[in-house]
């Protein structure tokens, strides 16, 4: 049987030769916007949104002019939101969730009610943890989260209704439940695949989203206030990033077909899992472990640069030729999220005696543009992005690597739900870009003549 299967597999690979490669020049010949990008790297304008604004360059007489990056939620600078929450020494993720969902800043009474609403909706449906998570554990928490989101359809008495009121109800439930599905998915993974004791904590409605996540993912419930504050900050920064990012666009594509909420949001999770999107924070951490092992003197910037050159030449790293955490499709000079997280990383490094490692990160950030110029001839600025410091921060917070990308999803589900509602309310047309066929036309050959 195996021999026959191998023979068949060989036939499949032979047939695959017919589909290998489309000449690169065809894309320009046919004016194809590869990856929905214009020739200058800017994104194709595919829609309008009032949710998030990502601003990273100006266009002057057809030329892309680099500027410092900015990120706005419903027109308000994320820096202003973060600065005010820090100034008032309070958690801000719930306020961000309200702003992105409803479109305006809540007053204190509205925010208090909304925070309690999210906390009281954290409990998963009866039997869900046992039947949908523990009986089908996964080695990858994002995979488990995606399946859990789809499974929620079966526990919803009105899953296909796309009225605004029902979409809001589903959205708030998903925002509340994501942290618990992630926590339980991680607990199941650690028990069934790593042999640890199975510990499932109930949520604590008196805690913020960030506090509660640390509470339910730690066996002893314990965490420091600064740990919760920094995690809350990360959630605020990851909650939204415009309608054109891969996962938000995937959700808008599915939502434009009027499919159910769970199918659409699950698609966002699947997209975010990819190492070119949300999974980049884990790839970044693995890359830094390789840097630490390969570079003998972490303070020698020239040695750091030489290793990065090897990565770009595909002589080191994972063979992709990518330096994870460096560069961005929109931001040209700086990623505002990375600036905030960089400050947090330095503060944490000082408190946890990790300054040596933090300085290595600084060296990589400084020498990566030099390596790009040397190997690829790229002279444009190559700013670090949000993934550069996020993994280091989670590591210093004692959060397992398995949870890095799921934490991203835990925050981004807010933006996803907002984009889904906006697409259904204002989109109007099913999203359907065109693909030109470039295969040579031929006639059908009867089976006995092949």
C-alpha positions as CSV (number, residue, x, y, z in Angstrom):
1,X,0.0,0.0,0.0
2,X,2.8,2.4,0.9
3,X,4.7,1.6,-2.3
4,X,1.6,2.4,-4.3
5,X,1.0,5.6,-2.5
6,X,4.6,6.7,-3.1
7,X,4.2,5.9,-6.8
8,X,1.0,8.0,-6.9
9,X,2.8,10.8,-5.0
10,X,5.5,10.8,-7.7
11,X,2.9,11.2,-10.4
12,X,1.4,14.2,-8.5
13,X,4.8,15.9,-8.3
14,X,5.3,15.3,-12.0
15,X,2.0,17.0,-12.7
16,X,3.0,19.9,-10.5
17,X,5.7,20.9,-13.0
18,X,2.9,22.2,-15.2
19,X,2.1,24.9,-12.6
20,X,5.6,26.0,-11.6
21,X,6.3,29.7,-11.8
22,X,4.7,32.6,-13.5
23,X,7.3,35.0,-15.0
24,X,7.7,38.1,-12.8
25,X,7.4,40.5,-15.7
26,X,3.9,39.3,-16.5
27,X,2.7,41.1,-13.4
28,X,3.9,44.4,-14.8
29,X,2.8,43.5,-18.3
30,X,-0.8,42.9,-17.2
31,X,-0.7,45.8,-14.6
32,X,-1.4,43.3,-11.8
33,X,-1.4,44.8,-8.2
34,X,0.6,41.9,-6.7
35,X,-0.4,41.4,-3.1
36,X,-2.8,44.3,-3.6
37,X,0.2,46.6,-3.6
38,X,1.0,49.3,-6.1
39,X,4.4,49.3,-7.8
40,X,5.8,51.8,-5.2
41,X,4.8,49.5,-2.4
42,X,1.7,51.5,-1.3
43,X,-1.5,49.6,-0.7
44,X,-4.3,49.5,-3.3
45,X,-7.2,51.6,-2.0
46,X,-9.9,49.0,-1.6
47,X,-12.3,50.6,0.8
48,X,-13.1,53.3,3.3
49,X,-13.1,53.1,7.1
50,X,-13.8,55.2,10.1
51,X,-12.2,52.8,12.6
52,X,-8.4,52.9,12.4
53,X,-5.9,55.1,10.5
54,X,-2.3,54.0,9.9
55,X,-0.2,56.9,8.6
56,X,3.4,56.2,7.6
57,X,4.3,58.3,4.5
58,X,3.2,61.2,2.3
59,X,2.9,61.1,-1.5
60,X,4.4,64.2,-3.1
61,X,4.0,64.4,-7.0
62,X,3.9,60.7,-7.2
63,X,6.9,60.1,-4.8
64,X,6.6,58.4,-1.5
65,X,8.0,60.7,1.2
66,X,9.0,59.1,4.6
67,X,7.5,60.5,7.8
68,X,7.2,59.5,11.4
69,X,4.4,57.0,11.8
70,X,1.1,57.6,13.6
71,X,-1.8,55.3,14.5
72,X,-5.3,56.6,15.3
73,X,-8.3,54.9,16.7
74,X,-11.5,56.6,15.5
75,X,-9.4,59.7,14.7
76,X,-7.7,59.8,18.1
77,X,-3.9,59.3,18.4
78,X,-3.1,56.0,20.2
79,X,-0.2,57.9,21.8
80,X,-2.7,60.3,23.4
81,X,-4.8,57.5,24.6
82,X,-1.8,55.7,26.1
83,X,-0.3,58.8,27.7
84,X,-3.6,59.7,29.4
85,X,-4.1,56.2,30.8
86,X,-0.6,56.2,32.1
87,X,-1.0,59.7,33.6
88,X,-4.2,58.6,35.4
89,X,-2.7,55.3,36.4
90,X,-5.5,53.1,35.1
91,X,-6.1,50.3,32.7
92,X,-7.0,51.3,29.1
93,X,-7.8,48.3,27.1
94,X,-11.5,48.4,28.0
95,X,-11.7,52.1,27.0
96,X,-10.0,51.2,23.6
97,X,-12.5,48.4,23.1
98,X,-15.4,50.8,23.7
99,X,-14.0,53.5,21.5
100,X,-13.4,51.1,18.6
101,X,-16.7,49.3,19.0
102,X,-19.0,52.4,19.4
103,X,-17.0,55.1,17.8
104,X,-16.6,57.6,20.7
105,X,-14.9,57.9,24.1
106,X,-17.1,56.8,27.0
107,X,-17.7,58.8,30.1
108,X,-16.8,57.3,33.4
109,X,-20.2,55.7,34.0
110,X,-20.3,54.2,30.5
111,X,-16.8,52.8,30.9
112,X,-17.6,51.3,34.3
113,X,-20.7,49.6,32.9
114,X,-18.9,48.4,29.8
115,X,-16.0,47.0,31.8
116,X,-18.4,45.0,34.0
117,X,-20.3,43.8,30.9
118,X,-17.1,42.4,29.4
119,X,-16.1,40.8,32.8
120,X,-19.5,39.2,33.2
121,X,-19.4,37.7,29.7
122,X,-16.1,35.9,30.1
123,X,-17.7,32.6,31.2
124,X,-17.7,30.1,28.3
125,X,-21.0,28.2,27.5
126,X,-21.8,25.2,29.7
127,X,-19.7,22.2,28.6
128,X,-17.7,24.2,26.1
129,X,-14.3,23.8,27.8
130,X,-14.7,20.1,28.3
131,X,-16.2,19.3,24.9
132,X,-14.6,21.7,22.6
133,X,-11.2,22.4,24.2
134,X,-10.1,19.5,26.5
135,X,-11.4,16.7,24.2
136,X,-9.6,18.1,21.2
137,X,-6.3,19.8,22.4
138,X,-3.9,21.3,19.9
139,X,-0.1,21.8,20.0
140,X,-0.7,25.3,18.6
141,X,-2.9,27.7,20.6
142,X,-3.9,29.8,17.6
143,X,-5.2,26.6,15.9
144,X,-7.2,25.8,19.0
145,X,-8.5,29.3,19.2
146,X,-9.7,29.3,15.6
147,X,-11.5,26.0,16.1
148,X,-13.0,27.3,19.4
149,X,-14.4,30.4,17.7
150,X,-16.0,28.3,15.0
151,X,-17.4,26.0,17.7
152,X,-19.2,28.9,19.4
153,X,-21.6,29.0,16.4
154,X,-23.2,25.8,17.8
155,X,-23.7,27.5,21.2
156,X,-25.4,30.6,19.8
157,X,-29.2,30.6,19.6
158,X,-29.1,33.2,16.8
159,X,-25.8,32.7,15.0
160,X,-26.7,33.9,11.5
161,X,-28.5,37.1,12.2
162,X,-26.5,40.0,10.9
163,X,-28.6,42.9,12.3
164,X,-26.4,45.5,14.1
165,X,-27.8,44.6,17.5
166,X,-26.9,40.9,17.1
167,X,-23.5,41.7,15.7
168,X,-22.8,43.9,18.7
169,X,-23.9,41.1,21.1
170,X,-21.7,38.5,19.3
171,X,-18.8,41.0,19.2
172,X,-18.9,41.7,22.9
173,X,-19.1,38.1,23.8
174,X,-16.1,37.3,21.6
175,X,-14.0,40.1,23.1
176,X,-14.9,38.8,26.6
177,X,-14.3,35.1,25.8
178,X,-11.1,35.2,23.7
179,X,-8.8,35.4,26.9
180,X,-10.6,32.4,28.4
181,X,-10.5,30.3,25.3
182,X,-6.8,31.1,24.9
183,X,-6.0,30.3,28.6
184,X,-7.9,27.0,28.5
185,X,-6.4,26.1,25.1
186,X,-2.9,26.6,26.6
187,X,-3.8,24.6,29.8
188,X,-5.0,21.7,27.6
189,X,-1.8,21.9,25.4
190,X,0.5,21.8,28.5
191,X,-1.4,18.9,30.0
192,X,-1.9,16.6,27.1
193,X,1.3,17.3,25.2
194,X,3.8,18.5,27.9
195,X,2.6,16.4,30.8
196,X,1.9,19.1,33.3
197,X,-1.0,19.1,35.8
198,X,-4.3,20.4,34.3
199,X,-5.3,23.6,36.0
200,X,-8.4,25.6,34.8
201,X,-9.2,28.7,36.7
202,X,-12.5,30.6,36.7
203,X,-12.2,34.2,35.7
204,X,-12.4,37.0,38.3
205,X,-15.0,39.6,37.4
206,X,-13.3,42.2,39.7
207,X,-10.2,42.3,37.5
208,X,-9.4,44.1,34.2
209,X,-8.8,42.1,31.0
210,X,-5.0,42.2,31.4
211,X,-5.2,41.3,35.1
212,X,-7.6,38.5,34.6
213,X,-5.5,36.9,31.9
214,X,-2.5,36.7,34.1
215,X,-4.8,35.5,36.9
216,X,-6.2,32.6,34.9
217,X,-2.9,31.5,33.2
218,X,-0.8,31.3,36.3
219,X,-1.3,28.3,38.6
220,X,-0.9,30.5,41.8
221,X,-3.0,33.5,40.4
222,X,-0.1,35.8,41.3
223,X,1.1,38.8,39.3
224,X,2.7,42.2,40.0
225,X,0.8,45.4,39.2
226,X,3.5,46.5,36.7
227,X,3.1,43.2,34.8
228,X,-0.7,43.8,34.4
229,X,-0.1,47.4,33.4
230,X,2.4,46.6,30.7
231,X,0.2,43.7,29.4
232,X,-2.7,46.2,29.3
233,X,-0.6,48.6,27.3
234,X,0.4,45.9,24.8
235,X,-3.3,45.0,24.4
236,X,-4.1,48.7,23.7
237,X,-1.5,48.9,21.0
238,X,-2.5,45.7,19.3
239,X,-6.2,46.3,19.3
240,X,-6.5,47.8,15.7
241,X,-4.4,48.6,12.7
242,X,-6.6,49.7,9.9
243,X,-8.7,47.7,7.4
244,X,-5.9,46.8,5.1
245,X,-3.9,44.6,7.3
246,X,-4.1,40.9,6.3
247,X,-6.4,39.6,9.1
248,X,-8.8,42.6,9.1
249,X,-9.0,42.5,5.3
250,X,-9.7,38.7,5.5
251,X,-12.6,39.4,7.9
252,X,-13.9,42.1,5.6
253,X,-13.8,39.7,2.6
254,X,-15.8,37.1,4.5
255,X,-18.1,39.6,6.0
256,X,-18.9,41.0,2.6
257,X,-20.5,37.7,1.7
258,X,-22.9,38.1,4.7
259,X,-21.5,34.9,6.4
260,X,-21.8,34.4,10.1
261,X,-19.7,36.2,12.7
262,X,-17.8,33.1,13.9
263,X,-16.7,32.1,10.4
264,X,-15.5,35.6,9.7
265,X,-13.6,36.0,13.0
266,X,-12.1,32.5,12.7
267,X,-10.6,33.6,9.4
268,X,-8.9,36.5,11.1
269,X,-7.3,34.1,13.7
270,X,-6.0,31.9,10.9
271,X,-4.5,34.9,9.1
272,X,-2.9,36.3,12.3
273,X,-1.3,32.9,12.9
274,X,1.0,33.4,9.9
275,X,4.6,34.2,10.5
276,X,4.4,37.2,8.1
277,X,1.6,38.7,10.3
278,X,1.0,38.1,14.0
279,X,3.2,35.1,14.2
280,X,6.2,37.3,13.5
281,X,6.6,38.0,17.2
282,X,7.4,34.3,17.8
283,X,9.7,34.2,14.8
284,X,11.4,37.3,16.1
285,X,12.1,35.6,19.5
286,X,13.5,32.5,17.8
287,X,15.7,34.7,15.6
288,X,17.0,36.5,18.6
289,X,17.9,33.2,20.3
290,X,20.0,32.4,17.1
291,X,21.6,35.9,17.3
292,X,22.5,35.3,21.0
293,X,24.1,31.9,20.2
294,X,26.0,33.1,17.0
295,X,27.3,36.5,18.2
296,X,30.1,36.0,20.7
297,X,30.3,39.6,21.9
298,X,26.8,41.1,22.2
299,X,28.3,44.6,22.5
300,X,30.2,44.3,19.2
301,X,27.9,46.0,16.7
302,X,30.0,45.0,13.7
303,X,29.7,41.3,14.7
304,X,25.9,41.8,15.1
305,X,25.8,43.4,11.6
306,X,27.8,40.5,10.0
307,X,25.3,38.0,11.4
308,X,22.4,40.0,10.1
309,X,24.0,40.1,6.7
310,X,24.2,36.3,6.8
311,X,20.5,36.2,7.6
312,X,19.7,38.4,4.6
313,X,21.8,36.2,2.4
314,X,19.9,33.1,3.7
315,X,23.2,31.8,5.1
316,X,21.7,31.9,8.7
317,X,18.4,32.0,10.5
318,X,15.4,30.1,9.1
319,X,16.5,30.4,5.5
320,X,13.7,32.9,4.7
321,X,16.1,35.9,4.2
322,X,14.0,37.9,6.6
323,X,15.0,39.9,9.7
324,X,11.8,39.6,11.7
325,X,10.7,42.7,13.6
326,X,12.3,45.1,11.1
327,X,10.5,47.1,8.4
328,X,6.8,47.6,7.8
329,X,4.5,47.9,4.8
330,X,3.2,51.3,5.9
331,X,5.5,52.9,8.4
332,X,8.5,54.4,6.8
333,X,10.5,56.1,9.6
334,X,8.9,54.7,12.8
335,X,6.2,52.5,14.1
336,X,4.5,54.4,17.0
337,X,3.6,51.1,18.7
338,X,7.3,50.0,18.7
339,X,8.3,53.3,20.3
340,X,6.0,52.7,23.2
341,X,6.9,49.0,23.6
342,X,10.6,49.9,23.4
343,X,10.2,52.2,26.4
344,X,8.3,49.4,28.2
345,X,11.0,46.9,27.4
346,X,13.7,49.2,28.8
347,X,11.8,49.7,32.0
348,X,11.2,46.0,32.4
349,X,14.8,45.1,31.5
350,X,16.0,47.5,34.3
351,X,13.7,45.9,36.8
352,X,14.4,42.3,35.9
353,X,18.1,42.5,35.3
354,X,17.9,42.0,31.6
355,X,19.7,45.1,30.3
356,X,22.4,43.0,28.5
357,X,19.7,41.4,26.4
358,X,17.9,44.6,25.8
359,X,21.1,46.3,24.6
360,X,21.5,43.4,22.1
361,X,18.0,44.2,20.8
362,X,19.1,47.8,20.4
363,X,22.2,46.7,18.5
364,X,20.1,44.7,16.1
365,X,17.7,47.6,15.6
366,X,20.6,49.9,14.8
367,X,22.6,47.5,12.5
368,X,19.7,46.0,10.6
369,X,19.3,49.0,8.2
370,X,23.1,48.9,7.7
371,X,22.9,45.2,6.8
372,X,20.0,45.9,4.4
373,X,22.1,48.5,2.6
374,X,25.1,46.3,2.4
375,X,23.4,43.1,1.2
376,X,20.4,44.4,-0.7
377,X,21.3,48.0,-1.6
378,X,18.3,49.3,0.3
379,X,19.0,52.8,1.5
380,X,15.5,53.6,2.8
381,X,14.9,53.6,6.6
382,X,14.1,50.2,8.0
383,X,12.3,51.0,11.3
384,X,11.6,48.3,13.9
385,X,7.9,47.3,14.1
386,X,5.5,46.2,16.8
387,X,6.8,42.6,16.8
388,X,10.4,43.6,17.6
389,X,10.0,44.2,21.4
390,X,6.6,42.5,22.1
391,X,8.1,39.0,22.5
392,X,10.9,40.3,24.7
393,X,8.4,42.1,26.9
394,X,6.2,38.9,27.2
395,X,9.4,36.9,28.0
396,X,10.3,39.3,30.8
397,X,6.8,39.1,32.1
398,X,7.2,35.3,32.4
399,X,4.6,34.7,29.7
400,X,5.2,31.4,27.7
401,X,6.0,31.8,24.0
402,X,3.0,29.7,23.1
403,X,0.8,32.7,24.2
404,X,2.6,35.5,22.3
405,X,0.5,35.4,19.1
406,X,-2.7,34.5,21.0
407,X,-2.3,37.7,23.1
408,X,-2.1,39.6,19.8
409,X,-5.4,38.0,18.8
410,X,-6.9,38.7,22.2
411,X,-6.4,42.4,21.5
412,X,-7.0,42.5,17.8
413,X,-10.5,40.8,18.0
414,X,-11.7,44.2,19.0
415,X,-10.6,45.7,15.7
416,X,-11.8,42.7,13.8
417,X,-15.3,42.9,15.2
418,X,-15.5,46.7,14.5
419,X,-14.4,46.1,10.8
420,X,-17.0,43.3,10.4
421,X,-19.8,45.5,11.6
422,X,-18.6,48.4,9.4
423,X,-18.3,46.2,6.3
424,X,-21.8,44.8,6.7
425,X,-23.3,48.2,7.4
426,X,-21.4,50.2,4.7
427,X,-19.7,47.8,2.3
428,X,-22.7,46.8,0.2
429,X,-20.8,44.7,-2.3
430,X,-19.1,41.3,-2.0
431,X,-15.3,41.7,-2.3
432,X,-14.2,40.1,-5.5
433,X,-10.9,41.2,-7.1
434,X,-10.0,39.8,-10.5
435,X,-7.3,37.2,-11.5
436,X,-6.2,37.0,-15.1
437,X,-5.7,33.5,-16.4
438,X,-2.3,33.0,-18.1
439,X,-2.6,29.3,-18.9
440,X,-2.5,28.3,-22.6
441,X,-5.9,27.2,-23.8
442,X,-6.2,23.7,-25.1
443,X,-8.7,21.1,-26.1
444,X,-9.9,18.1,-24.2
445,X,-8.1,14.8,-24.9
446,X,-10.1,11.6,-24.5
447,X,-8.7,9.4,-21.8
448,X,-7.6,6.6,-24.1
449,X,-5.5,9.0,-26.2
450,X,-3.4,10.5,-23.4
